[in-house]
């Protein structure tokens, strides 16, 4: 029995109690609906804040940043509830509250109202995300690693479709159409909640009500005291800067450099989505242990460094022939995306497999908190490094990511030493 199998057996009901395949279908269906709405929101939100609410670009950025900061504790706090009562009701409740907050957002008429609605939306989004990952750990085989990979593929496809639809509304630019798009996003949360009403009522994990560590894990009662897990969370948080490079760094460089056509940004996102959908599950299948996951992070860091170095070359030599610069940018994003795939595959294994099985909600909330910090802080310097610091800005980002990848091995080995062997857990 693998470590993931032993962990799943320690906390999950037997086959007679829950049809895991049915639960998986419901979860993935709700994820598809939810992330389609997220794609709409990604495409529409910034323009809505500027054209409909009347904020300046700077003010819109501040509103989004404050909301993201406010949302940071959402995953951990919801995770505590998940550990106490099981995942089904917190998941449904989080989706309903997201729907309410998302429905209020289009009614905002100033920065304060927009910030309050967006803060609530992001807070409950973090809660539903941590709850969904805790549920995946309960119902997915081998500790949920492959199921989380499948969920990522479904999310990428649905987000891409949502972004495409949102892009059409943005192209029209009518404020009321933008509001309607945001209301559709609100409706997707409620539909996802209805789908998940059919999920089985899983009990709280055995021993989750107390603060003491489980008999099979010598970790502290609170994940914040689990210093080895925290080191892995920190390494992951640094690696998560890669997402900001893809969603902020590349588009800003394309928009500000004048070196490649503006439509290149759309091509980059489509290319990224196609590669993730095609290769994510293949790479997940190659992660058979925590050591494999750490090696995947190391490989990801080196790929990020290579992609950023290619961009550094593009920036350093502005006189490149007209067809060469776009080709190199596409090559850089391709390399970056394979780094993202390796990072994500290792992430699924380590986030779930190194967590205390009786506290999956809190541990997944803590892991998401690290990712949220990266999402909150990284935009403050990624934009400058990718557009204002020249070639060395890109290369510096690559070096930081490669360094985090190299730190993954020691961090994971240290965490494994505080976890029992698979045989000990199985016994």
C-alpha positions as CSV (number, residue, x, y, z in Angstrom):
1,X,0.0,0.0,0.0
2,X,1.3,3.4,-1.0
3,X,1.5,6.4,1.5
4,X,-1.4,8.0,-0.4
5,X,-3.5,4.8,-0.1
6,X,-2.8,4.4,3.6
7,X,-3.6,8.1,4.2
8,X,-6.9,7.8,2.3
9,X,-7.8,4.6,4.1
10,X,-7.2,6.3,7.5
11,X,-9.8,9.0,6.9
12,X,-12.2,7.9,4.1
13,X,-15.4,5.9,4.4
14,X,-15.4,2.4,2.8
15,X,-16.9,1.6,-0.6
16,X,-20.2,0.7,1.0
17,X,-20.6,4.1,2.5
18,X,-19.9,6.3,-0.6
19,X,-19.7,5.8,-4.3
20,X,-16.4,7.6,-5.1
21,X,-17.0,7.6,-8.8
22,X,-20.3,9.4,-8.4
23,X,-18.8,11.8,-6.0
24,X,-16.0,12.5,-8.5
25,X,-18.5,13.2,-11.3
26,X,-20.4,15.6,-9.1
27,X,-17.3,17.4,-8.0
28,X,-15.8,17.7,-11.5
29,X,-19.2,18.9,-12.9
30,X,-19.5,21.6,-10.2
31,X,-15.9,22.6,-10.8
32,X,-16.5,23.0,-14.5
33,X,-19.5,25.3,-13.9
34,X,-17.7,27.3,-11.2
35,X,-14.5,27.8,-13.2
36,X,-16.5,28.8,-16.4
37,X,-17.8,31.7,-14.2
38,X,-14.3,32.4,-13.0
39,X,-13.2,32.8,-16.6
40,X,-16.0,35.3,-17.2
41,X,-14.9,37.2,-14.1
42,X,-11.2,37.2,-15.1
43,X,-12.1,38.7,-18.5
44,X,-14.6,41.3,-17.3
45,X,-13.6,42.5,-13.8
46,X,-10.9,45.0,-14.6
47,X,-12.9,46.7,-17.4
48,X,-16.1,46.7,-15.2
49,X,-14.3,48.5,-12.4
50,X,-13.0,51.1,-14.8
51,X,-15.9,51.6,-17.2
52,X,-18.9,50.8,-15.1
53,X,-17.8,51.7,-11.6
54,X,-15.8,54.7,-12.8
55,X,-12.5,53.9,-11.1
56,X,-9.1,54.8,-12.5
57,X,-6.7,52.0,-13.4
58,X,-4.7,52.6,-10.3
59,X,-7.8,52.7,-8.0
60,X,-9.0,49.4,-9.6
61,X,-5.7,47.8,-8.9
62,X,-5.9,49.0,-5.3
63,X,-9.4,47.6,-4.9
64,X,-8.4,44.2,-6.3
65,X,-5.3,44.1,-4.1
66,X,-7.1,45.0,-0.9
67,X,-9.8,42.4,-1.7
68,X,-7.1,39.8,-2.3
69,X,-5.4,40.6,1.0
70,X,-8.7,40.4,2.9
71,X,-9.4,37.0,1.4
72,X,-6.2,35.4,2.6
73,X,-7.5,33.8,5.8
74,X,-10.6,32.4,4.1
75,X,-9.2,29.0,3.2
76,X,-7.8,28.3,6.7
77,X,-10.8,29.5,8.6
78,X,-13.1,27.4,6.4
79,X,-10.8,24.5,6.7
80,X,-11.3,24.5,10.5
81,X,-15.0,24.1,9.9
82,X,-14.4,21.3,7.4
83,X,-12.3,19.3,9.9
84,X,-15.0,19.7,12.5
85,X,-18.1,18.8,10.5
86,X,-17.0,17.3,7.2
87,X,-16.6,18.9,3.8
88,X,-20.1,18.8,2.2
89,X,-21.9,21.5,4.1
90,X,-19.0,24.0,4.1
91,X,-18.5,23.5,0.4
92,X,-22.2,24.1,-0.4
93,X,-22.3,27.1,2.0
94,X,-19.2,28.6,0.5
95,X,-20.6,28.4,-3.0
96,X,-23.9,30.0,-1.9
97,X,-22.1,32.9,-0.2
98,X,-19.9,33.3,-3.3
99,X,-23.0,33.6,-5.3
100,X,-24.5,36.3,-3.1
101,X,-21.3,38.3,-3.0
102,X,-20.9,38.0,-6.8
103,X,-24.5,39.1,-7.4
104,X,-23.8,42.2,-5.3
105,X,-20.7,43.2,-7.2
106,X,-22.4,44.5,-10.3
107,X,-24.5,46.8,-8.1
108,X,-21.4,48.5,-6.8
109,X,-21.4,52.3,-7.5
110,X,-18.1,53.3,-5.9
111,X,-14.7,52.0,-4.7
112,X,-15.9,51.1,-1.2
113,X,-18.9,49.0,-2.4
114,X,-16.8,47.3,-5.0
115,X,-14.1,46.5,-2.5
116,X,-16.5,45.1,0.0
117,X,-18.3,42.9,-2.5
118,X,-15.0,41.7,-4.1
119,X,-13.5,41.1,-0.7
120,X,-16.4,38.8,0.3
121,X,-16.3,37.1,-3.0
122,X,-12.6,36.3,-2.8
123,X,-12.8,35.3,0.9
124,X,-15.5,32.7,0.2
125,X,-13.7,31.6,-3.0
126,X,-10.6,30.7,-0.9
127,X,-12.9,28.8,1.5
128,X,-14.5,26.8,-1.3
129,X,-11.1,26.0,-2.8
130,X,-9.6,24.7,0.5
131,X,-12.8,22.7,1.1
132,X,-12.7,21.2,-2.4
133,X,-9.1,20.1,-2.0
134,X,-9.9,18.5,1.4
135,X,-12.8,16.6,-0.2
136,X,-10.6,15.5,-3.1
137,X,-8.2,14.0,-0.4
138,X,-11.2,12.1,1.1
139,X,-12.8,10.6,-2.1
140,X,-9.9,10.4,-4.5
141,X,-7.7,7.3,-4.9
142,X,-4.1,7.4,-3.8
143,X,-4.8,10.4,-1.6
144,X,-6.5,12.4,-4.3
145,X,-3.4,13.3,-6.4
146,X,-4.8,12.2,-9.8
147,X,-8.2,13.6,-9.0
148,X,-6.7,17.0,-8.3
149,X,-4.9,16.7,-11.6
150,X,-8.2,16.0,-13.4
151,X,-9.8,18.9,-11.6
152,X,-7.0,21.2,-12.9
153,X,-7.6,20.0,-16.4
154,X,-11.3,20.6,-16.2
155,X,-10.7,24.0,-14.6
156,X,-8.3,25.1,-17.4
157,X,-10.8,24.1,-20.1
158,X,-13.7,25.8,-18.4
159,X,-11.8,28.9,-17.6
160,X,-10.7,29.2,-21.2
161,X,-14.3,29.0,-22.4
162,X,-15.3,31.6,-19.8
163,X,-12.5,33.9,-20.8
164,X,-13.6,33.6,-24.5
165,X,-17.2,34.5,-23.7
166,X,-16.1,37.3,-21.4
167,X,-13.8,38.6,-24.1
168,X,-16.7,39.0,-26.5
169,X,-18.5,41.1,-23.9
170,X,-15.4,43.1,-23.3
171,X,-15.1,43.7,-27.0
172,X,-18.6,45.2,-27.1
173,X,-17.8,47.2,-23.9
174,X,-21.4,48.0,-22.9
175,X,-21.5,48.4,-19.0
176,X,-24.8,46.6,-18.7
177,X,-23.5,43.7,-20.7
178,X,-20.5,43.6,-18.3
179,X,-22.9,43.5,-15.4
180,X,-24.9,40.7,-17.0
181,X,-21.6,38.7,-17.4
182,X,-20.9,39.2,-13.7
183,X,-24.4,38.1,-12.8
184,X,-23.9,34.9,-14.9
185,X,-20.8,34.3,-12.8
186,X,-22.9,34.7,-9.7
187,X,-25.4,32.1,-11.1
188,X,-22.6,29.6,-11.7
189,X,-21.8,29.5,-8.0
190,X,-25.5,28.7,-7.2
191,X,-25.6,26.0,-9.9
192,X,-22.4,24.5,-8.5
193,X,-24.0,24.5,-5.0
194,X,-27.1,22.7,-6.4
195,X,-25.0,20.1,-8.0
196,X,-23.1,19.5,-4.8
197,X,-26.3,19.0,-2.8
198,X,-26.1,15.5,-4.1
199,X,-22.7,14.8,-2.6
200,X,-22.5,12.3,0.2
201,X,-22.4,13.6,3.8
202,X,-18.9,12.6,4.8
203,X,-18.3,12.7,8.5
204,X,-15.4,14.7,10.1
205,X,-12.1,12.9,9.9
206,X,-11.5,10.7,13.0
207,X,-9.7,12.7,15.7
208,X,-10.3,16.0,13.9
209,X,-12.2,17.5,16.8
210,X,-9.3,17.6,19.1
211,X,-6.1,19.6,18.9
212,X,-3.7,16.8,19.5
213,X,-1.9,15.2,16.6
214,X,-3.1,11.8,15.3
215,X,-1.6,8.6,16.4
216,X,0.1,8.1,13.0
217,X,1.6,11.5,12.6
218,X,4.0,13.2,15.0
219,X,3.1,16.6,13.8
220,X,1.8,19.4,16.1
221,X,-1.9,20.0,16.5
222,X,-1.9,23.2,14.5
223,X,-0.5,23.2,11.0
224,X,1.1,26.5,11.8
225,X,3.3,24.6,14.3
226,X,4.2,22.0,11.6
227,X,7.5,23.8,10.6
228,X,8.4,21.1,8.0
229,X,5.1,21.5,6.2
230,X,5.5,25.3,6.5
231,X,8.8,25.1,4.7
232,X,7.1,23.2,1.8
233,X,4.4,25.9,1.8
234,X,7.0,28.6,1.6
235,X,8.8,26.9,-1.3
236,X,5.5,26.6,-3.1
237,X,4.6,30.2,-2.5
238,X,7.8,31.3,-4.2
239,X,7.2,29.0,-7.1
240,X,3.7,30.4,-7.4
241,X,5.2,33.6,-8.6
242,X,5.3,31.8,-12.0
243,X,1.5,32.3,-12.3
244,X,1.9,36.0,-12.0
245,X,4.6,36.1,-14.6
246,X,2.2,34.3,-17.0
247,X,-0.9,36.4,-16.2
248,X,0.7,39.7,-15.6
249,X,4.4,39.8,-16.7
250,X,3.9,38.5,-20.3
251,X,0.7,40.6,-21.1
252,X,2.3,43.8,-19.7
253,X,5.4,43.3,-21.7
254,X,3.4,42.6,-24.9
255,X,1.3,45.7,-24.2
256,X,4.2,48.0,-23.4
257,X,7.0,46.9,-25.6
258,X,5.4,47.4,-29.0
259,X,7.7,44.5,-30.2
260,X,4.9,42.0,-31.0
261,X,1.2,42.4,-31.9
262,X,-1.3,42.9,-29.1
263,X,-3.2,39.8,-30.1
264,X,-0.2,37.8,-29.1
265,X,-1.5,37.8,-25.5
266,X,-4.5,35.8,-26.5
267,X,-2.4,33.3,-28.4
268,X,-0.2,32.9,-25.3
269,X,-3.2,32.1,-23.1
270,X,-4.6,29.6,-25.6
271,X,-1.2,28.0,-26.0
272,X,-0.9,27.6,-22.2
273,X,-4.3,26.1,-21.8
274,X,-3.8,23.6,-24.7
275,X,-0.5,22.4,-23.2
276,X,-1.9,22.0,-19.7
277,X,-5.0,20.1,-21.0
278,X,-2.8,17.8,-23.1
279,X,0.1,17.1,-20.7
280,X,-1.1,17.7,-17.1
281,X,-2.4,14.2,-16.4
282,X,0.6,12.5,-18.2
283,X,3.0,14.3,-15.9
284,X,0.8,13.6,-12.8
285,X,1.1,9.9,-13.6
286,X,4.9,10.2,-13.3
287,X,4.7,11.5,-9.7
288,X,4.8,8.3,-7.6
289,X,6.3,9.6,-4.4
290,X,7.1,12.8,-2.5
291,X,10.7,12.5,-3.9
292,X,9.3,12.5,-7.4
293,X,7.2,15.6,-6.5
294,X,10.3,17.4,-5.2
295,X,12.2,16.5,-8.4
296,X,9.3,17.9,-10.4
297,X,9.6,21.2,-8.5
298,X,13.3,21.3,-9.2
299,X,12.7,20.6,-12.9
300,X,10.0,23.3,-12.9
301,X,12.3,25.9,-11.4
302,X,14.9,25.2,-14.1
303,X,12.3,25.4,-16.8
304,X,11.1,28.8,-15.4
305,X,14.7,30.0,-15.5
306,X,15.1,28.9,-19.1
307,X,11.8,30.6,-20.2
308,X,12.7,33.8,-18.4
309,X,16.2,33.7,-19.9
310,X,14.7,33.5,-23.4
311,X,12.6,36.5,-22.6
312,X,15.7,38.3,-21.3
313,X,17.3,37.7,-24.7
314,X,14.2,39.2,-26.5
315,X,14.4,42.2,-24.2
316,X,18.2,42.6,-24.5
317,X,18.2,42.6,-28.3
318,X,15.4,44.9,-29.6
319,X,16.7,44.8,-33.1
320,X,15.8,41.1,-33.6
321,X,14.0,40.5,-37.0
322,X,10.3,41.0,-36.9
323,X,9.4,37.3,-37.0
324,X,12.0,36.2,-34.4
325,X,10.7,38.1,-31.4
326,X,7.2,36.6,-31.5
327,X,8.6,33.2,-32.1
328,X,10.9,33.5,-29.1
329,X,8.1,34.8,-26.9
330,X,6.0,31.8,-27.8
331,X,8.9,29.5,-27.1
332,X,9.4,31.1,-23.7
333,X,5.7,30.6,-22.8
334,X,5.9,27.0,-24.0
335,X,8.9,26.3,-21.7
336,X,7.2,28.2,-18.9
337,X,4.0,26.2,-19.3
338,X,5.9,22.9,-19.0
339,X,7.4,24.3,-15.8
340,X,3.9,25.1,-14.6
341,X,2.7,21.5,-15.4
342,X,5.6,20.0,-13.4
343,X,5.1,22.5,-10.5
344,X,1.4,21.7,-10.4
345,X,1.8,17.9,-10.5
346,X,4.3,18.1,-7.6
347,X,2.0,20.5,-5.8
348,X,-0.9,18.1,-5.8
349,X,1.2,15.3,-4.3
350,X,2.8,17.4,-1.5
351,X,-0.2,19.5,-0.5
352,X,-2.3,16.5,0.1
353,X,0.3,13.8,0.9
354,X,2.2,15.7,3.6
355,X,-0.9,17.0,5.4
356,X,-2.1,15.6,8.7
357,X,-5.0,13.3,7.5
358,X,-7.3,14.3,10.3
359,X,-6.8,18.0,9.5
360,X,-7.0,18.1,5.7
361,X,-9.2,21.2,5.8
362,X,-6.8,23.3,7.8
363,X,-3.7,22.0,6.0
364,X,-5.2,22.7,2.6
365,X,-6.3,26.1,3.9
366,X,-2.7,26.8,5.0
367,X,-1.3,25.6,1.6
368,X,-3.7,28.0,-0.2
369,X,-2.7,30.8,2.2
370,X,0.8,30.5,0.9
371,X,-0.4,30.6,-2.6
372,X,-2.6,33.6,-1.8
373,X,0.3,35.5,-0.3
374,X,2.2,35.0,-3.6
375,X,-0.8,36.2,-5.5
376,X,-1.1,39.2,-3.3
377,X,2.5,40.3,-3.1
378,X,4.0,39.1,-6.4
379,X,2.1,41.6,-8.6
380,X,3.8,44.5,-6.7
381,X,7.1,43.6,-8.3
382,X,6.5,41.3,-11.2
383,X,5.1,44.1,-13.4
384,X,8.2,46.2,-12.8
385,X,10.7,43.4,-13.3
386,X,9.0,42.3,-16.5
387,X,8.6,45.8,-18.0
388,X,10.9,48.3,-16.3
389,X,14.0,46.4,-15.3
390,X,15.1,45.2,-18.7
391,X,16.6,41.8,-19.4
392,X,18.0,41.4,-15.9
393,X,14.5,41.7,-14.4
394,X,13.4,38.6,-16.3
395,X,16.5,36.7,-15.5
396,X,16.3,37.7,-11.8
397,X,12.8,36.2,-11.7
398,X,14.0,33.1,-13.3
399,X,16.9,32.7,-10.8
400,X,14.5,33.2,-7.9
401,X,12.2,30.4,-9.2
402,X,15.1,28.1,-9.9
403,X,16.4,28.6,-6.4
404,X,13.0,27.7,-4.9
405,X,13.0,24.6,-7.1
406,X,16.4,23.6,-5.8
407,X,15.2,24.2,-2.2
408,X,12.3,21.8,-2.7
409,X,14.3,18.6,-2.2
410,X,15.7,19.4,1.3
411,X,12.3,20.8,2.4
412,X,10.4,17.7,1.3
413,X,13.0,15.3,2.8
414,X,12.8,17.1,6.1
415,X,9.0,16.9,6.1
416,X,9.1,13.2,5.3
417,X,11.3,12.5,8.3
418,X,8.5,13.7,10.6
419,X,6.0,11.5,8.9
420,X,5.8,7.7,9.5
421,X,6.5,5.2,6.8
422,X,3.6,3.8,4.8
423,X,3.8,0.6,6.7
424,X,3.5,2.5,10.0
425,X,0.4,4.3,8.8
426,X,-1.1,1.2,7.4
427,X,-0.6,-0.6,10.7
